[in-house]
């Protein structure tokens, strides 16, 4: 029987690479996103709305009869100190990065409990373990996801459900390039130079690629990772080891 995977935010960047990788491994992949994509079975869904996520996942279960994997990937970055973070900005970031994951995990658990198996991956960040400048709210949300992975792993281990967090460092995605372009517009700096500096900050001398993160996710949801749960899996080129 073909396994079913739900991926949130699967239309771009890391999420798109995850959808492609899981499809290559013969999963039926459902991509919940607000931006249309040919990746997976696209379902328009704003993950900030708990009721919308619940309805979308209930439809997946009605259609396919199971959910074997959830990858909660939808999220965004915010560059700001605590003083520069408004209440509205904080609410918006938590709604997407944290409440979106909460909604997806909560929605798949009843089916996974009934099946007595399931694998959940939350997309955290190296900032779940370390701090970076001008990253107050983003850092806060990613630390929250790390905590969610660990508590969910403990609460549902008896049902054969595993939950882990993947913690990427600097990954070369469209969002990364957009952030660099914004910085260069504000600072007047050359994008090629800034990009080279970012790569040089990594011990391995380069940025990570979305496909590399997708490979780690694919491993974590596979049978080969059956004894891994409640973990924070770094994929950061050695950045946090410095």
Phi and psi in degrees as GROMACS dihedral restraints (atoms count N, CA, C in turn):
[ dihedral_restraints ]
;  ai    aj    ak    al  type     phi  dphi    fc
    3     4     5     6     1   -69.2    20    10
    4     5     6     7     1   132.0    20    10
    6     7     8     9     1   -77.4    20    10
    7     8     9    10     1   152.2    20    10
    9    10    11    12     1  -115.3    20    10
   10    11    12    13     1   129.4    20    10
   12    13    14    15     1  -122.4    20    10
   13    14    15    16     1   136.3    20    10
   15    16    17    18     1  -108.1    20    10
   16    17    18    19     1   127.9    20    10
   18    19    20    21     1  -123.3    20    10
   19    20    21    22     1   126.4    20    10
   21    22    23    24     1   -93.9    20    10
   22    23    24    25     1   142.6    20    10
   24    25    26    27     1    66.2    20    10
   25    26    27    28     1    43.5    20    10
   27    28    29    30     1   -94.8    20    10
   28    29    30    31     1    12.6    20    10
   30    31    32    33     1   -92.5    20    10
   31    32    33    34     1   -14.5    20    10
   33    34    35    36     1  -144.0    20    10
   34    35    36    37     1   159.7    20    10
   36    37    38    39     1    55.5    20    10
   37    38    39    40     1  -131.7    20    10
   39    40    41    42     1   -60.7    20    10
   40    41    42    43     1   -42.5    20    10
   42    43    44    45     1   -60.4    20    10
   43    44    45    46     1   -42.4    20    10
   45    46    47    48     1   -61.8    20    10
   46    47    48    49     1   -43.1    20    10
   48    49    50    51     1   -63.9    20    10
   49    50    51    52     1   -35.9    20    10
   51    52    53    54     1   -66.7    20    10
   52    53    54    55     1   -44.7    20    10
   54    55    56    57     1   -59.1    20    10
   55    56    57    58     1   -46.4    20    10
   57    58    59    60     1   -61.7    20    10
   58    59    60    61     1   -42.8    20    10
   60    61    62    63     1   -65.2    20    10
   61    62    63    64     1   -44.7    20    10
   63    64    65    66     1   -67.5    20    10
   64    65    66    67     1   -36.1    20    10
   66    67    68    69     1   -62.9    20    10
   67    68    69    70     1   -40.4    20    10
   69    70    71    72     1   -63.5    20    10
   70    71    72    73     1   -25.0    20    10
   72    73    74    75     1   -96.1    20    10
   73    74    75    76     1    17.5    20    10
   75    76    77    78     1    73.1    20    10
   76    77    78    79     1    25.6    20    10
   78    79    80    81     1   -81.8    20    10
   79    80    81    82     1   147.5    20    10
   81    82    83    84     1   -82.2    20    10
   82    83    84    85     1   113.1    20    10
   84    85    86    87     1  -107.3    20    10
   85    86    87    88     1   129.6    20    10
   87    88    89    90     1  -109.5    20    10
   88    89    90    91     1   123.5    20    10
   90    91    92    93     1  -104.3    20    10
   91    92    93    94     1   111.5    20    10
   93    94    95    96     1   -96.3    20    10
   94    95    96    97     1   114.7    20    10
   96    97    98    99     1  -157.1    20    10
   97    98    99   100     1   163.7    20    10
   99   100   101   102     1   -91.3    20    10
  100   101   102   103     1   -16.4    20    10
  102   103   104   105     1  -102.6    20    10
  103   104   105   106     1   122.6    20    10
  105   106   107   108     1   -57.6    20    10
  106   107   108   109     1   148.9    20    10
  108   109   110   111     1  -156.6    20    10
  109   110   111   112     1   152.5    20    10
  111   112   113   114     1   -86.0    20    10
  112   113   114   115     1    -2.1    20    10
  114   115   116   117     1   -77.2    20    10
  115   116   117   118     1   124.6    20    10
  117   118   119   120     1    65.6    20    10
  118   119   120   121     1  -166.0    20    10
  120   121   122   123     1   -90.3    20    10
  121   122   123   124     1   102.5    20    10
  123   124   125   126     1   -75.4    20    10
  124   125   126   127     1   131.4    20    10
  126   127   128   129     1  -128.6    20    10
  127   128   129   130     1   119.2    20    10
  129   130   131   132     1   -66.8    20    10
  130   131   132   133     1   125.7    20    10
  132   133   134   135     1  -158.7    20    10
  133   134   135   136     1   126.9    20    10
  135   136   137   138     1   -90.9    20    10
  136   137   138   139     1   105.4    20    10
  138   139   140   141     1   -70.1    20    10
  139   140   141   142     1    -7.9    20    10
  141   142   143   144     1   -71.7    20    10
  142   143   144   145     1   -15.8    20    10
  144   145   146   147     1  -101.6    20    10
  145   146   147   148     1   107.1    20    10
  147   148   149   150     1   -57.0    20    10
  148   149   150   151     1   -41.7    20    10
  150   151   152   153     1   -65.4    20    10
  151   152   153   154     1   -34.7    20    10
  153   154   155   156     1   -68.4    20    10
  154   155   156   157     1   -40.9    20    10
  156   157   158   159     1   -65.0    20    10
  157   158   159   160     1   -44.8    20    10
  159   160   161   162     1   -59.5    20    10
  160   161   162   163     1   -44.4    20    10
  162   163   164   165     1   -64.8    20    10
  163   164   165   166     1   -41.2    20    10
  165   166   167   168     1   -64.8    20    10
  166   167   168   169     1   -43.2    20    10
  168   169   170   171     1   -73.4    20    10
  169   170   171   172     1   -33.3    20    10
  171   172   173   174     1   -62.2    20    10
  172   173   174   175     1   -37.4    20    10
  174   175   176   177     1   -66.4    20    10
  175   176   177   178     1   -40.3    20    10
  177   178   179   180     1   -57.9    20    10
  178   179   180   181     1   -45.0    20    10
  180   181   182   183     1   -66.6    20    10
  181   182   183   184     1   -39.8    20    10
  183   184   185   186     1   -63.1    20    10
  184   185   186   187     1   -39.5    20    10
  186   187   188   189     1   -76.5    20    10
  187   188   189   190     1   -41.7    20    10
  189   190   191   192     1  -111.1    20    10
  190   191   192   193     1   -13.7    20    10
  192   193   194   195     1    79.0    20    10
  193   194   195   196     1     5.3    20    10
  195   196   197   198     1  -167.5    20    10
  196   197   198   199     1   161.0    20    10
  198   199   200   201     1  -139.9    20    10
  199   200   201   202     1   111.7    20    10
  201   202   203   204     1   -91.4    20    10
  202   203   204   205     1   -30.7    20    10
  204   205   206   207     1  -139.1    20    10
  205   206   207   208     1   137.9    20    10
  207   208   209   210     1  -124.4    20    10
  208   209   210   211     1   127.9    20    10
  210   211   212   213     1  -117.5    20    10
  211   212   213   214     1   107.2    20    10
  213   214   215   216     1   -89.8    20    10
  214   215   216   217     1    99.6    20    10
  216   217   218   219     1  -114.0    20    10
  217   218   219   220     1   -22.2    20    10
  219   220   221   222     1   -58.2    20    10
  220   221   222   223     1   134.7    20    10
  222   223   224   225     1   177.0    20    10
  223   224   225   226     1   172.4    20    10
  225   226   227   228     1  -148.5    20    10
  226   227   228   229     1   165.3    20    10
  228   229   230   231     1  -102.6    20    10
  229   230   231   232     1   152.4    20    10
  231   232   233   234     1  -137.7    20    10
  232   233   234   235     1   123.4    20    10
  234   235   236   237     1   -99.7    20    10
  235   236   237   238     1   106.0    20    10
  237   238   239   240     1  -170.8    20    10
  238   239   240   241     1   146.0    20    10
  240   241   242   243     1   -77.1    20    10
  241   242   243   244     1   174.5    20    10
  243   244   245   246     1   -63.5    20    10
  244   245   246   247     1   -35.4    20    10
  246   247   248   249     1   -67.8    20    10
  247   248   249   250     1   -31.1    20    10
  249   250   251   252     1   -91.0    20    10
  250   251   252   253     1     3.6    20    10
  252   253   254   255     1  -101.0    20    10
  253   254   255   256     1   115.5    20    10
  255   256   257   258     1   -80.4    20    10
  256   257   258   259     1   164.3    20    10
  258   259   260   261     1   -59.7    20    10
  259   260   261   262     1   -39.7    20    10
  261   262   263   264     1   -65.1    20    10
  262   263   264   265     1   -41.4    20    10
  264   265   266   267     1   -62.9    20    10
  265   266   267   268     1   -42.7    20    10
  267   268   269   270     1   -63.3    20    10
  268   269   270   271     1   -44.4    20    10
  270   271   272   273     1   -61.5    20    10
  271   272   273   274     1   -42.5    20    10
  273   274   275   276     1   -64.7    20    10
  274   275   276   277     1   -41.9    20    10
  276   277   278   279     1   -68.8    20    10
  277   278   279   280     1   -41.7    20    10
  279   280   281   282     1   -65.7    20    10
  280   281   282   283     1   -36.6    20    10
  282   283   284   285     1   -60.7    20    10
  283   284   285   286     1   -41.1    20    10
  285   286   287   288     1   -82.9    20    10
  286   287   288   289     1   -53.7    20    10
  288   289   290   291     1   -73.3    20    10
  289   290   291   292     1   -37.4    20    10
  291   292   293   294     1  -105.9    20    10
  292   293   294   295     1   -53.2    20    10
  294   295   296   297     1   -65.5    20    10
  295   296   297   298     1   -31.9    20    10
  297   298   299   300     1   -61.9    20    10
  298   299   300   301     1   -42.2    20    10
  300   301   302   303     1   -68.2    20    10
  301   302   303   304     1   -43.2    20    10
  303   304   305   306     1   -54.1    20    10
  304   305   306   307     1   -47.5    20    10
  306   307   308   309     1   -62.6    20    10
  307   308   309   310     1   -43.7    20    10
  309   310   311   312     1   -68.5    20    10
  310   311   312   313     1   -44.9    20    10
  312   313   314   315     1   -63.6    20    10
  313   314   315   316     1   -46.8    20    10
  315   316   317   318     1   -59.6    20    10
  316   317   318   319     1   -36.5    20    10
  318   319   320   321     1   -72.7    20    10
  319   320   321   322     1   -32.8    20    10
  321   322   323   324     1   -86.9    20    10
  322   323   324   325     1   -20.5    20    10
  324   325   326   327     1   -60.7    20    10
  325   326   327   328     1   -42.2    20    10
  327   328   329   330     1   -57.4    20    10
  328   329   330   331     1   -42.6    20    10
  330   331   332   333     1   -68.1    20    10
  331   332   333   334     1   -42.4    20    10
  333   334   335   336     1   -64.5    20    10
  334   335   336   337     1   -37.3    20    10
  336   337   338   339     1   -63.9    20    10
  337   338   339   340     1   -41.5    20    10
  339   340   341   342     1   -64.0    20    10
  340   341   342   343     1   -40.2    20    10
  342   343   344   345     1   -72.5    20    10
  343   344   345   346     1   -24.8    20    10
  345   346   347   348     1    62.9    20    10
  346   347   348   349     1    36.1    20    10
  348   349   350   351     1  -167.6    20    10
  349   350   351   352     1   157.7    20    10
  351   352   353   354     1   167.7    20    10
  352   353   354   355     1   153.6    20    10
  354   355   356   357     1  -129.3    20    10
  355   356   357   358     1   126.3    20    10
  357   358   359   360     1  -118.9    20    10
  358   359   360   361     1   133.7    20    10
  360   361   362   363     1  -125.9    20    10
  361   362   363   364     1   126.7    20    10
  363   364   365   366     1  -103.3    20    10
  364   365   366   367     1   135.9    20    10
  366   367   368   369     1   -89.0    20    10
  367   368   369   370     1    97.1    20    10
  369   370   371   372     1   -91.8    20    10
  370   371   372   373     1  -130.2    20    10
  372   373   374   375     1  -172.1    20    10
  373   374   375   376     1   163.0    20    10
  375   376   377   378     1   -59.2    20    10
  376   377   378   379     1   -21.4    20    10
  378   379   380   381     1   -76.6    20    10
  379   380   381   382     1     2.0    20    10
  381   382   383   384     1   -75.9    20    10
  382   383   384   385     1   -16.6    20    10
  384   385   386   387     1  -117.7    20    10
  385   386   387   388     1   -26.4    20    10
  387   388   389   390     1  -130.8    20    10
  388   389   390   391     1   168.4    20    10
  390   391   392   393     1  -105.5    20    10
  391   392   393   394     1   152.0    20    10
  393   394   395   396     1  -132.0    20    10
  394   395   396   397     1   153.8    20    10
  396   397   398   399     1   -66.0    20    10
  397   398   399   400     1   149.0    20    10
  399   400   401   402     1    52.8    20    10
  400   401   402   403     1    44.0    20    10
  402   403   404   405     1  -141.7    20    10
  403   404   405   406     1    34.4    20    10
  405   406   407   408     1   -53.9    20    10
  406   407   408   409     1   -60.6    20    10
  408   409   410   411     1   -71.8    20    10
  409   410   411   412     1   -40.4    20    10
  411   412   413   414     1   -61.6    20    10
  412   413   414   415     1   -46.0    20    10
  414   415   416   417     1   -58.2    20    10
  415   416   417   418     1   -42.5    20    10
  417   418   419   420     1   -60.0    20    10
  418   419   420   421     1   -44.7    20    10
  420   421   422   423     1   -68.4    20    10
  421   422   423   424     1   -36.2    20    10
  423   424   425   426     1   -74.2    20    10
  424   425   426   427     1   -32.6    20    10
  426   427   428   429     1   -65.0    20    10
  427   428   429   430     1   -36.2    20    10
  429   430   431   432     1   -63.7    20    10
  430   431   432   433     1   -39.2    20    10
  432   433   434   435     1   -66.6    20    10
  433   434   435   436     1   -37.1    20    10
  435   436   437   438     1   -61.5    20    10
  436   437   438   439     1   -43.0    20    10
  438   439   440   441     1   -63.6    20    10
  439   440   441   442     1   -41.6    20    10
  441   442   443   444     1   -61.0    20    10
  442   443   444   445     1   -39.9    20    10
  444   445   446   447     1   -63.1    20    10
  445   446   447   448     1   -42.6    20    10
  447   448   449   450     1   -71.6    20    10
  448   449   450   451     1   -43.4    20    10
  450   451   452   453     1   -68.5    20    10
  451   452   453   454     1   -39.3    20    10
  453   454   455   456     1   -65.3    20    10
  454   455   456   457     1   -39.3    20    10
  456   457   458   459     1   -58.3    20    10
  457   458   459   460     1   -43.8    20    10
  459   460   461   462     1   -71.8    20    10
  460   461   462   463     1   -42.5    20    10
  462   463   464   465     1   -67.8    20    10
  463   464   465   466     1   -26.0    20    10
  465   466   467   468     1  -121.2    20    10
  466   467   468   469     1    11.8    20    10
  468   469   470   471     1   -60.4    20    10
  469   470   471   472     1   -35.1    20    10
  471   472   473   474     1   -65.5    20    10
  472   473   474   475     1   -16.7    20    10
  474   475   476   477     1   -97.2    20    10
  475   476   477   478     1     6.4    20    10
  477   478   479   480     1    75.1    20    10
  478   479   480   481     1    20.1    20    10
  480   481   482   483     1  -100.8    20    10
  481   482   483   484     1   128.2    20    10
  483   484   485   486     1  -108.1    20    10
  484   485   486   487     1   148.1    20    10
  486   487   488   489     1  -142.0    20    10
  487   488   489   490     1   126.1    20    10
  489   490   491   492     1  -134.1    20    10
  490   491   492   493     1   160.3    20    10
  492   493   494   495     1  -115.8    20    10
  493   494   495   496     1   134.1    20    10
  495   496   497   498     1   -96.1    20    10
  496   497   498   499     1   135.4    20    10
  498   499   500   501     1  -122.4    20    10
  499   500   501   502     1    82.1    20    10
  501   502   503   504     1   -72.8    20    10
  502   503   504   505     1   150.0    20    10
  504   505   506   507     1   -87.3    20    10
  505   506   507   508     1  -136.0    20    10
  507   508   509   510     1   -83.5    20    10
  508   509   510   511     1   113.7    20    10
  510   511   512   513     1  -113.7    20    10
  511   512   513   514     1   137.0    20    10
  513   514   515   516     1   -81.3    20    10
  514   515   516   517     1    95.0    20    10
  516   517   518   519     1  -124.3    20    10
  517   518   519   520     1   170.0    20    10
  519   520   521   522     1   -56.7    20    10
  520   521   522   523     1   -35.6    20    10
  522   523   524   525     1   -66.7    20    10
  523   524   525   526     1   -37.5    20    10
  525   526   527   528     1   -60.7    20    10
  526   527   528   529     1   -48.6    20    10
  528   529   530   531     1   -64.7    20    10
  529   530   531   532     1   -36.4    20    10
  531   532   533   534     1   -64.5    20    10
  532   533   534   535     1   -40.0    20    10
  534   535   536   537     1   -65.6    20    10
  535   536   537   538     1   -41.3    20    10
  537   538   539   540     1   -64.2    20    10
  538   539   540   541     1   -40.8    20    10
  540   541   542   543     1   -64.7    20    10
  541   542   543   544     1   -39.7    20    10
  543   544   545   546     1   -62.6    20    10
  544   545   546   547     1   -43.9    20    10
  546   547   548   549     1   -61.5    20    10
  547   548   549   550     1   -43.4    20    10
  549   550   551   552     1   -67.7    20    10
  550   551   552   553     1   -35.1    20    10
  552   553   554   555     1   -65.1    20    10
  553   554   555   556     1   -38.3    20    10
  555   556   557   558     1   -75.1    20    10
  556   557   558   559     1   -37.1    20    10
  558   559   560   561     1   -97.0    20    10
  559   560   561   562     1   -18.5    20    10
  561   562   563   564     1    79.4    20    10
  562   563   564   565     1     9.8    20    10
  564   565   566   567     1   -82.4    20    10
  565   566   567   568     1   165.0    20    10
  567   568   569   570     1   -83.9    20    10
  568   569   570   571     1   130.4    20    10
  570   571   572   573     1   -64.0    20    10
  571   572   573   574     1   -40.5    20    10
  573   574   575   576     1   -61.2    20    10
  574   575   576   577     1   -39.1    20    10
  576   577   578   579     1   -67.6    20    10
  577   578   579   580     1   -43.4    20    10
  579   580   581   582     1   -63.9    20    10
  580   581   582   583     1   -42.6    20    10
  582   583   584   585     1   -60.9    20    10
  583   584   585   586     1   -42.9    20    10
  585   586   587   588     1   -64.4    20    10
  586   587   588   589     1   -37.5    20    10
  588   589   590   591     1   -65.4    20    10
  589   590   591   592     1   -40.7    20    10
  591   592   593   594     1   -60.7    20    10
  592   593   594   595     1   -44.3    20    10
  594   595   596   597     1   -63.6    20    10
  595   596   597   598     1   -40.4    20    10
  597   598   599   600     1   -67.9    20    10
  598   599   600   601     1   -22.5    20    10
  600   601   602   603     1   -71.9    20    10
  601   602   603   604     1   -16.7    20    10
  603   604   605   606     1   -88.6    20    10
  604   605   606   607     1   132.4    20    10
  606   607   608   609     1   -54.0    20    10
  607   608   609   610     1   -32.8    20    10
  609   610   611   612     1   -82.4    20    10
  610   611   612   613     1    -2.1    20    10
  612   613   614   615     1    78.3    20    10
  613   614   615   616     1    14.9    20    10
  615   616   617   618     1  -155.5    20    10
  616   617   618   619     1   168.9    20    10
  618   619   620   621     1   -86.3    20    10
  619   620   621   622     1   156.1    20    10
  621   622   623   624     1   -75.7    20    10
  622   623   624   625     1   160.4    20    10
  624   625   626   627     1  -112.7    20    10
  625   626   627   628     1   145.7    20    10
  627   628   629   630     1   -53.4    20    10
  628   629   630   631     1   -36.1    20    10
  630   631   632   633     1   -65.2    20    10
  631   632   633   634     1   -28.5    20    10
  633   634   635   636     1   -71.4    20    10
  634   635   636   637     1   -38.8    20    10
  636   637   638   639     1   -66.0    20    10
  637   638   639   640     1   -41.4    20    10
  639   640   641   642     1   -61.0    20    10
  640   641   642   643     1   -37.5    20    10
  642   643   644   645     1   -64.5    20    10
  643   644   645   646     1   -38.9    20    10
  645   646   647   648     1   -66.1    20    10
  646   647   648   649     1   -42.5    20    10
  648   649   650   651     1   -60.7    20    10
  649   650   651   652     1   -45.5    20    10
  651   652   653   654     1   -59.7    20    10
  652   653   654   655     1   -39.1    20    10
  654   655   656   657     1   -64.9    20    10
  655   656   657   658     1   -45.5    20    10
  657   658   659   660     1   -63.5    20    10
  658   659   660   661     1   -28.7    20    10
  660   661   662   663     1   -91.9    20    10
  661   662   663   664     1    -1.0    20    10
  663   664   665   666     1   -89.4    20    10
  664   665   666   667     1   168.7    20    10
  666   667   668   669     1   -64.9    20    10
  667   668   669   670     1   -25.7    20    10
  669   670   671   672     1   -64.9    20    10
  670   671   672   673     1   -20.8    20    10
  672   673   674   675     1  -103.9    20    10
  673   674   675   676     1    25.6    20    10
  675   676   677   678     1   -62.6    20    10
  676   677   678   679     1   -18.8    20    10
  678   679   680   681     1  -106.3    20    10
  679   680   681   682     1    15.5    20    10
  681   682   683   684     1  -111.4    20    10
  682   683   684   685     1   116.0    20    10
  684   685   686   687     1  -153.8    20    10
  685   686   687   688     1   150.9    20    10
  687   688   689   690     1    72.0    20    10
  688   689   690   691     1    18.1    20    10
  690   691   692   693     1  -101.8    20    10
  691   692   693   694     1   157.3    20    10
  693   694   695   696     1  -112.0    20    10
  694   695   696   697     1   108.5    20    10
  696   697   698   699     1   -98.4    20    10
  697   698   699   700     1   105.7    20    10
  699   700   701   702     1   -74.6    20    10
  700   701   702   703     1   140.4    20    10
  702   703   704   705     1  -143.6    20    10
  703   704   705   706     1    83.6    20    10
  705   706   707   708     1  -136.7    20    10
  706   707   708   709     1    15.3    20    10
  708   709   710   711     1    63.7    20    10
  709   710   711   712     1    18.8    20    10
  711   712   713   714     1    89.7    20    10
  712   713   714   715     1     5.9    20    10
  714   715   716   717     1   -57.8    20    10
  715   716   717   718     1   -46.6    20    10
  717   718   719   720     1   -77.5    20    10
  718   719   720   721     1    -7.8    20    10
  720   721   722   723     1   -81.8    20    10
  721   722   723   724     1    -8.3    20    10
